[in-house]
């Protein structure tokens, strides 16, 4: 059992060494993109919610 766990962690370590990590600049750009898209979606959904709320107030 201990041998399998040790082998697993060796394989994980080897895979992580082969991984190509993004640069800091690329990470910043992608994070900014995620924040921007999330903000746009939140504004869109908030606007739809506001319009539906006003429509319901008029109908009721």
N, C-alpha and C positions, 0 to 999 in steps of 0.2 A: 504494500500500500504506500509506504513512504517513498519507494522507488518511483512509483507512478506519479506521485505529487512532485517529486524532484524533477522528473523528466518533463512534466507539464510546464513547470516554471522555466526550465531551460529553453523549451520550445517557444514560450511566450517571449522570453528575453531575445532570442534569435529573431523572431518576427518583428519585434519593436526596433531592432537594429536595422532591419531592412525597410522600415517605414520611411517615406519621404514626408517630412513635416512641412507645413506651409511657413512662409517667412512671416516675420512680425507685421510687415506692411500688408501682406495678403490677408492675414488674420484680422487686422484692423478694418480693412475694406469690407470683408465679408460680415464682420460684426456690425458695421455701420449699415450695410445693406439689410441685414436682418431687422435691426431697429427701425429703419425707414419703412420697410414693408409692413412690419407689425403696426407701426403708427398709422400708416395709410389704411390698413384693414380696420383698425380700431375706429378711426374717424369715419370711414364708410359705414360700418355697422352702427356707430353712434348716430349718424345722420339718418339712417333708415329707421332706427328705433325712435328717434325724435319725430320724424314724419308720421310714422304709424301711430304714435301716441297722440299727436295733434289730430289725426284723422279719426281716431277713436273718440276723442273729446268732442269733435263736431258731431259724430254720429250718435253719441250717447247724451 
